[in-house]
Structures are given as C-alpha cells and as structure tokens.
Amino acid sequence: MSLTLYLNRRDWFRHMEEMEELYPGCVPVIKGNGYGFGNEVLADAAQKSGKREIAVGTVEEARQLEVSHRFDQMIVLTPVMSELMEVDLVSGRVYTVGSRDQLQFLVTAIDGLLPSGGRGAEEPFRLNLLIKCQSPMKRYGFSLEDAGLLPEWIRTAETDRVKIEIKGLSIHFPKERMTFQEKEKCIGDWLETMKQVGLPLERIYVSHLSSEQYRRLVEQWPEVGFAMRLGTDLWLADKSFITTKSTVLDVQSIRRGERFGYKQQRARRNGHLVYLAGGTANGVGLEAPVTSRGWKDRLKLTAFWLMGLFNFHLSPFTYRGKRLWFAEPPHMQTSVLFFPAGSSLPEVGEELPVQLRMTTAYFDRRVDTGEVEERMNAEENEEKGNPVHLAL
Ligand SMILES: *Cc1c(COP(=O)(O)O)cnc(C)c1O
C-alpha cells in the first residue's frame, strides 16, 4: 500500500557497466534524494560495481554515508561554509573549494577541531582539496586570474596543524550552449595555468561531456588523469529499468455539492474520490513534470495554469493511459483524485502508474525486479586486480 519504485536491477547494473566502458574510471555522483533511489542504495550500487571513489553533494551527505560505506575517496562537491565536526577529520574526504574565502573558511574550521597540543606533538592533518574552476555555469569556482594567486593563498591558509594537499581540478560544464571547442579551451587554459604556477596536476574531474569528447580529452592530455562525474546519466539516463506506481487506498462516492477533504470544498459534479498513496512528502506536486520544448508545450502549460486558477490541477497519476485530476491539492502522504460519474474506476489495492521527477521523489518502498544473476567471473577479475562488476 504505497508509492513504489520498481527497479530492474539487472538492467540497471548492466547500464552502469556500459557507462564504465564509455567513461573508464567514472565517479558516481550520489547526492540529494539519491536520484529517487536514496543515497544508501546508490552507495551500495557503487560499492558493488567496484567503485573506490564517489562524489557526494554536501558534507552532511558525506557524514551520513561514511557511517555505512567505506570508499577510498569521497568528494564533497559543494563548498563548506558552515562549522565542521570532529567526525569530519576523516582521511578519505576530499573537499571542493572555489574561492579564497571558501579555502580559508575550511582550513580554519578544520584547524579549530584539532587538539592544540605542544609543538610537533602530532602529525599535521592532511586536508585534501579539489580546486574548482569557474565555467560558464557561473557557479562557485576560481577564475583563471585567481589561479596565479592560488599558491600564495594556499600557503597563507595553511597552519602548523593543517597541511593542504591538492588532489586535482574540478570543472562543471553547463549542459547546453557551450561547444566542445569551448570546453576544450577552458580545460586547456586551466591545465596550462596550473603548470605555470607550479601546482600539482594529476587529476581533473569533469562533467557533461559525451563519451567521444571525453575520449578526445584523455588522448589530448595523456599526462593528466581525467575522471568523469556521472549523476543523471549513470543512474537515470535509461528509464526503461524503472517503473513508478501508486496503490489505490480507498474509493468514495460523492454527490454534486457535497463537501470533502481538508478544504471542505463542494464537489462540482457527481463522481468518486480516489485516494492514492503518495503526497507532498514523496515529491508529488501540483504541477505535472513537463519541460516546455516548444509552443505546443507552452500553450499546454498556460492552459494548466489557467485551470489551476479554478482549482483544477492535473495530477501525475494515470489510469488506463489517461492523466487524472486532483480533487484537492495533495496531502502529505496521500493524493485525492476526482473521477467523474460514469468513468471507469480503479479498484482498491490496484496500482496506478505515476510520473514523478526522480530528483525530487521519495518512495515508500523499492521492489527489485528482473532475474538475479550470479557473481560473474568475480574471482577471476579480482585476481587480475580489475574492479569487480556484479550483476545483482
Ligand atoms: C550534481 C553534479 C554532477 C552530476 O550532475 P547530473 O546532472 O546529475 O549528471 C556533476 N558534477 C557536479 C559538480 C555536480 O554538482
């Protein structure tokens, strides 16, 4: 009786393996609502496919995952600008900094956590950092002009107790309106500048590149280790292995003029109220997840907006291929739909398809479908030192 994510695990893992072939050594991005799966599920999947390095969104997410999962490196993508805790003095963390303020804040926060023993009492703490480069995204990131000052900023930020280790560069490209030539130039400029200012340049983390483009970069700079961050493309690119459904919890008949629901509105027509699992807490919203791609979509959206003014809201639930209307705005964990008299009704316990934006969805449960495959050649791969790919 719930909002359920049906996942064909076998196909999901197969897709992950395909992505590994396209982007060897790619870094899974695990953040937010875990792309609808939950961060723990994704961390399990990363671990099972042999990943030793992942990227998380925030320091809070890193803390949570570190309780249950162990990776060699856990990259925190969002710069830290709030207090840290003792659990943050863990060795595998890699922080991203994109400005002098962020750099200084982080070092000070870490330094404040370290015991203030006598001189030389302890080894200094090694703070792993990624230098975030500004891209046309205009999100946080050092500019190329900043780069020349970086060695000096790093030197002044360091303390007796905190030593900085630069683990590489990080660039986040927009998905649209940036040509590959521009991306190439951006990377080239940064690599050149890093060389000039004498900062280590072993690794560069990139995103939003086609596999072809990625391969070209790798070939062009063989001395640099490229790593592709993959989120949506890894977990959700191919939605064929995902089905989302909601259970019918109750069906009530209602007469025109009768009051119902939280708002005690009057029913406009005779019909039925159908109660479905899933509400605002699950990411079920009033608006259907539509991206407008042209005039037709925009007209549609305008029509829905106008309907909304009169309390008609299209829901993300469908029955027999038809989108259904909310009877009133979704509740915390239940949605109420209106079925006009004469229309065919689902039965209590039946499941209806629901279309949710996976990056805002929280499911009550996850059911794994698809056959379970045995560990394939796992031992053989282990002997060769290759990452173990499991199809579970
Ligand atoms: C979230 C994120 C990604 C992954 O983005 P998707 O669009 O989900 O693939 C990659 N890099 C950075 C820096 C991110 O914050």
The ligand as an SDF file (V2000), in Angstrom:
LIG
                    3D

 15 15  0  0  0  0  0  0  0  0999 V2000
   25.3340   17.0900   -9.4880 C   0  0  0  0  0  0  0  0  0  0  0  0
   26.6260   17.2300  -10.1120 C   0  0  0  0  0  0  0  0  0  0  0  0
   27.0120   16.3760  -11.1560 C   0  0  0  0  0  0  0  0  0  0  0  0
   26.0910   15.3400  -11.7250 C   0  0  0  0  0  0  0  0  0  0  0  0
   25.1040   16.0330  -12.4010 O   0  0  0  0  0  0  0  0  0  0  0  0
   23.9860   15.3130  -13.2490 P   0  0  0  0  0  0  0  0  0  0  0  0
   23.3620   16.4200  -13.9990 O   0  0  0  0  0  0  0  0  0  0  0  0
   23.0660   14.6670  -12.2900 O   0  0  0  0  0  0  0  0  0  0  0  0
   24.6640   14.3360  -14.1100 O   0  0  0  0  0  0  0  0  0  0  0  0
   28.2800   16.5170  -11.6720 C   0  0  0  0  0  0  0  0  0  0  0  0
   29.1290   17.4510  -11.2110 N   0  0  0  0  0  0  0  0  0  0  0  0
   28.7940   18.2950  -10.2090 C   0  0  0  0  0  0  0  0  0  0  0  0
   29.7760   19.3110   -9.7420 C   0  0  0  0  0  0  0  0  0  0  0  0
   27.5290   18.2290   -9.6320 C   0  0  0  0  0  0  0  0  0  0  0  0
   27.2030   19.0560   -8.6540 O   0  0  0  0  0  0  0  0  0  0  0  0
  1  2  1  0
  2  3  1  0
  2 14  2  0
  3  4  1  0
  3 10  2  0
  4  5  1  0
  5  6  1  0
  6  7  2  0
  6  8  1  0
  6  9  1  0
 10 11  1  0
 11 12  2  0
 12 13  1  0
 12 14  1  0
 14 15  1  0
M  END
$$$$
